[in-house]
Amino acid sequence: MSLTLREIAALVGGTLTGDGHIVITGANIIRDATRGEITFAEGEQALKQLASCSASAVLVAESTATTTLPQIQVPQVHAAFAKIVTHFRPAPRSLRRGLSPAAHISPTARLAEDVEVAAGVTIGDDVEIGAGCTIHSGVVIMSGARIGAGTTIFPNCVLYEHTIVGPECILHAGSILGAYGFGYSFASGRHEISAQLGYVELGPRVEVGAATTIDRGTYGATYIGEGTKIDNQVMIAHNVRLGKHNLICSQVGIAGSSSTGDYVVLAGQVGIRDHVHIGHRAKIGAKGGVMNDVPADAVYVGIPAGPEREYFQSLIGLTKIPQMRKEFKELKRKVAQLEEGSEGERRGEAA
């Protein structure tokens, strides 16, 4: 598995500076790299950390004089380093075993060629699963669901009835698609559950993180657009429609009937109220609380979320309040002295 630096440079199509005969036995990040391993550095801060790094070589985007380590220069550092890591730590080969006899598959389910279903999977009536799908143990796919070709569903996911998953999607462990939406009407002194007749639909190449929940629509679809990537522990409510290629980070909560355009980014713990629309390419900063529509290409932060520039201007103003309070007290003291002096003068004149 070991390679010389010259061989690694050839592997990634990079330019070598230094001794090409050095033998490399592994790849690691700067913090953990030891002698005999290659690391990578991208950005000024990472380059500074090389001074205390024990690696035998470094992968860089541009030749640098900040380190004496042999360097391999490449156009795309992360892509090249991933190729090196894959060489030293190749993915385990997994033989496809087809349909496990310990899976429970309805006789009315329709499975295409080369589908792998692990032990403990439950597949309901009239389910359709496309070619090349992999369904890991503990998955429950309820009646009428449709799974596109090449999709992977990791352990213990639950797909409620009529869920539609596009081709080449990835559903990570414990995600739940199609649960009832949190919608109730108040009648006769109690909360009655509203109609839950819709479903969830994922476009092609959507990724859903571990323990993420996407609720069904009331009558139609809760829809996730093509190429959208959803992180772990995200909550997407009923009737939401997300555009294409969104990035939804961890612990985001999106309330019912909200929508996004394409290429929207929601950072960690963003909360979006119901019936709000976020325009194309907009970005919401971490913990942002979105109460109103967000225009296209905007960057919003804060609670309630607003334009980034305005928010930080307000923040700067808040930091000045203690000094302004001191100045106000001093002004009050001086005004009081002036009033006392004026009062004394009036008394003197009166005498």
C-alpha positions in Angstrom: 0.0 0.0 0.0 3.0 2.4 0.5 3.9 4.8 -2.3 6.8 7.1 -3.0 6.1 10.8 -3.3 6.9 10.6 -7.0 4.2 7.9 -7.3 1.7 10.0 -5.3 2.4 13.0 -7.5 1.6 10.9 -10.5 -1.5 9.5 -8.9 -3.0 13.0 -8.4 -1.4 14.7 -11.4 0.5 17.1 -9.2 3.9 18.9 -9.3 6.5 17.6 -6.8 9.0 19.8 -5.0 11.4 17.8 -2.9 12.7 14.2 -2.6 10.5 11.9 -4.7 12.0 8.8 -3.1 10.4 9.4 0.3 8.1 6.5 1.1 4.6 7.4 2.3 2.5 4.8 4.2 -0.7 6.8 5.0 -2.6 10.1 4.8 -3.9 12.3 7.6 -5.0 15.8 8.6 -2.4 18.2 9.9 -3.4 17.7 13.6 -3.0 13.9 13.5 -0.4 13.3 10.8 2.8 11.4 11.8 6.1 10.6 10.2 5.6 8.6 7.0 2.2 10.2 6.3 1.2 12.9 3.8 -1.1 15.7 4.9 -2.7 18.7 3.1 -2.8 22.4 3.8 -5.2 24.9 2.3 -5.4 28.5 3.5 -3.1 30.7 5.5 -4.1 29.2 8.9 -3.4 25.7 7.8 0.0 26.6 6.3 1.0 28.1 9.7 0.1 24.8 11.4 2.6 22.9 9.3 5.4 24.2 11.5 4.3 21.8 14.3 3.2 19.0 12.0 5.1 15.7 11.9 4.0 14.7 8.4 6.6 13.7 5.8 5.0 15.7 3.0 2.2 18.0 2.2 -0.3 18.6 -0.5 -0.9 22.2 -1.4 -2.7 24.4 -4.0 0.3 26.7 -4.4 4.0 26.2 -3.8 4.8 27.7 -0.4 8.0 28.7 1.4 6.4 28.5 4.8 7.5 24.9 5.3 10.5 22.7 4.6 8.3 19.7 3.9 8.3 18.2 0.4 5.3 19.5 -1.4 2.9 18.2 -4.1 1.1 21.1 -5.8 -2.4 20.4 -7.3 -5.2 22.5 -8.6 -7.9 20.9 -6.3 -6.4 20.0 -2.9 -9.5 18.3 -1.4 -10.2 16.2 -4.5 -6.5 15.1 -4.7 -6.3 14.3 -1.0 -9.4 12.2 -1.2 -7.8 10.2 -3.9 -4.8 9.6 -1.7 -6.9 8.7 1.3 -8.9 6.2 -0.8 -5.6 4.5 -1.9 -4.5 4.0 1.7 -7.9 3.3 3.1 -10.0 1.8 0.3 -13.7 1.2 0.9 -14.4 -2.3 1.9 -15.6 -4.5 -0.9 -19.2 -5.4 -0.4 -20.6 -8.4 -2.4 -24.2 -7.9 -3.4 -26.3 -10.7 -2.0 -29.6 -9.9 -3.5 -32.8 -10.4 -1.4 -32.2 -11.7 2.2 -34.6 -14.5 3.2 -34.9 -12.7 6.5 -36.6 -9.7 4.8 -40.3 -9.3 4.7 -41.3 -8.4 1.2 -44.9 -8.2 0.1 -45.8 -10.5 -2.9 -47.2 -7.4 -4.6 -44.0 -5.4 -4.4 -42.1 -4.9 -7.6 -38.3 -5.0 -7.4 -36.1 -4.4 -10.4 -32.7 -6.0 -11.2 -29.8 -6.0 -8.9 -31.7 -4.8 -5.8 -30.2 -5.7 -2.5 -32.5 -6.0 0.5 -30.9 -6.9 3.9 -32.3 -8.9 6.8 -35.0 -7.3 8.8 -36.3 -5.0 6.0 -40.1 -4.7 5.6 -41.4 -3.8 2.2 -45.2 -3.3 1.9 -47.8 -3.8 -0.8 -47.4 -2.3 -4.2 -44.0 -0.8 -3.5 -41.7 -0.2 -6.5 -37.9 -0.3 -6.2 -35.7 0.6 -9.1 -32.6 -1.2 -10.3 -29.4 -1.2 -8.3 -31.0 0.0 -5.0 -29.5 -1.0 -1.7 -31.9 -1.3 1.3 -30.1 -1.9 4.6 -31.3 -3.7 7.6 -34.3 -2.4 9.7 -35.7 -0.3 6.9 -39.5 -0.1 6.7 -41.1 0.9 3.3 -44.8 1.1 3.6 -47.4 0.5 0.9 -47.4 2.4 -2.4 -43.9 3.9 -2.0 -41.7 4.3 -5.1 -37.9 4.2 -4.9 -35.8 5.4 -7.9 -32.9 3.4 -9.4 -29.5 3.5 -7.6 -30.8 4.8 -4.3 -29.3 3.7 -1.0 -31.4 3.6 2.2 -29.3 3.1 5.3 -30.5 1.2 8.4 -33.8 1.9 10.3 -35.2 4.5 7.9 -39.0 4.6 7.7 -40.8 5.6 4.5 -44.6 6.0 5.0 -47.1 5.1 2.4 -46.9 6.6 -1.1 -43.5 8.2 -0.4 -41.6 8.9 -3.7 -37.8 8.8 -3.7 -36.0 9.8 -6.9 -33.0 8.1 -8.5 -29.6 8.1 -6.9 -30.8 9.4 -3.5 -29.1 8.6 -0.2 -31.2 8.3 3.0 -29.1 8.0 6.1 -29.8 6.0 9.1 -33.0 6.8 11.1 -34.5 9.3 8.7 -38.3 9.3 8.5 -40.2 10.4 5.4 -44.0 10.9 5.3 -44.9 11.1 9.0 -48.1 13.0 9.7 -47.7 16.8 9.7 -48.2 18.7 12.9 -51.6 20.1 11.9 -54.7 20.3 14.2 -58.0 22.0 14.4 -59.5 23.0 17.7 -63.0 21.7 18.2 -65.2 20.8 21.1 -62.5 21.6 23.6 -59.8 19.4 22.0 -57.2 19.3 19.2 -58.4 17.2 16.3 -55.8 16.0 13.8 -56.3 17.6 10.3 -56.2 15.8 7.0 -53.0 13.8 6.4 -53.7 12.7 2.8 -50.5 13.8 1.1 -47.0 12.3 0.7 -43.3 13.2 0.5 -41.4 13.4 -2.8 -37.7 13.6 -3.3 -36.2 14.6 -6.6 -33.1 13.0 -8.1 -29.8 12.9 -6.1 -31.3 14.2 -2.9 -29.4 13.3 0.3 -31.2 13.1 3.7 -29.2 13.1 6.9 -29.4 10.8 9.8 -32.4 11.3 12.1 -34.0 13.9 9.8 -37.8 14.0 9.5 -39.8 15.2 6.5 -43.6 15.3 7.0 -46.2 14.5 4.4 -48.3 17.2 2.8 -51.8 17.7 3.9 -53.3 16.8 0.5 -50.4 17.0 -2.0 -46.6 16.7 -1.7 -43.9 17.9 0.6 -41.3 18.3 -2.1 -37.5 18.3 -2.0 -35.8 19.5 -5.2 -33.1 17.8 -7.2 -29.7 17.7 -5.7 -30.6 19.2 -2.4 -28.5 18.0 0.5 -30.0 17.8 4.0 -27.9 17.4 7.1 -28.6 15.4 10.2 -31.5 16.2 12.6 -33.4 18.5 10.3 -37.2 18.9 10.6 -39.1 19.7 7.5 -42.9 20.2 8.0 -45.9 19.5 5.9 -46.4 21.1 2.5 -42.8 22.5 2.4 -41.3 22.8 -1.1 -37.5 23.1 -1.4 -35.8 24.1 -4.6 -32.9 22.5 -6.4 -29.4 22.1 -4.9 -30.2 23.6 -1.5 -27.8 23.0 1.4 -29.8 22.5 4.6 -27.4 22.3 7.6 -27.9 20.5 11.0 -30.9 21.1 13.2 -32.7 23.4 10.8 -36.5 23.6 11.3 -38.8 24.6 8.5 -42.4 25.2 9.3 -45.4 24.2 7.2 -46.0 25.5 3.7 -42.7 27.4 3.4 -40.6 27.2 0.3 -37.2 28.0 -1.1 -35.7 28.7 -4.5 -32.7 27.0 -5.9 -29.2 27.0 -4.4 -30.4 28.3 -1.0 -28.1 27.7 2.0 -29.6 27.4 5.5 -26.9 27.3 8.2 -27.1 25.3 11.5 -30.2 25.8 13.7 -32.0 28.2 11.3 -35.7 28.4 12.0 -38.2 29.3 9.4 -41.8 30.2 10.2 -44.7 28.9 8.1 -45.7 30.3 4.7 -42.4 32.0 4.1 -40.5 32.0 0.8 -36.7 32.2 0.5 -35.5 33.4 -2.9 -32.9 31.8 -5.2 -29.3 31.7 -3.8 -30.2 33.3 -0.5 -28.2 32.4 2.6 -29.4 32.4 6.2 -26.7 32.5 8.9 -26.6 30.1 11.8 -29.5 30.4 14.3 -31.3 32.8 12.0 -35.0 33.2 12.8 -36.8 33.9 9.5 -40.1 35.6 10.0 -40.7 37.1 6.5 -39.9 36.4 2.9 -36.2 36.6 1.9 -35.3 38.1 -1.5 -33.1 36.3 -3.9 -29.3 36.6 -3.4 -29.8 38.1 0.1 -27.7 37.2 3.2 -29.8 37.3 6.3 -28.7 36.7 10.0 -30.1 37.2 13.5 -33.4 36.8 15.3 -35.5 37.9 13.7 -33.4 37.5 10.6 -32.6 40.6 8.6 -30.0 41.8 6.1 -26.5 41.0 7.3 -25.2 44.6 6.9 -28.1 46.0 8.9 -27.8 43.4 11.6 -24.1 44.0 12.3 -24.7 47.8 12.2 -27.3 47.3 15.0 -24.9 45.1 16.9 -22.2 47.7 16.8 -24.7 50.2 18.1 -25.6 47.9 21.0 -21.9 47.6 22.0 -21.8 51.4 22.4 -24.7 51.6 24.8 -22.6 51.2 28.0 -20.4 54.2 27.0 -23.5 56.2 25.9 -25.0 55.5 29.3 -21.9 56.8 31.1 -21.9 59.9 28.9 -25.6 60.5 29.6 -25.0 60.3 33.3 -22.2 62.8 33.1 -24.4 65.1 31.1 -27.2 64.8 33.7 -24.7 65.6 36.4 -23.4 68.7 34.6 -27.0 69.9 33.8 -27.8 69.6 37.5 -24.7 71.6 38.4 -25.7 74.3 35.9 -29.3 74.4 37.3 -27.9 74.7 40.9 -25.7 77.6 39.8 -28.5 79.4 38.1 -30.7 78.9 41.1 -28.0 80.4 43.3 -27.7 83.4 41.1 -31.4 84.0 41.1 -31.4 83.8 44.9 -28.6 86.3 45.1 -30.3 88.8 42.8 -33.5 88.4 44.8 -31.7 89.2 48.1 
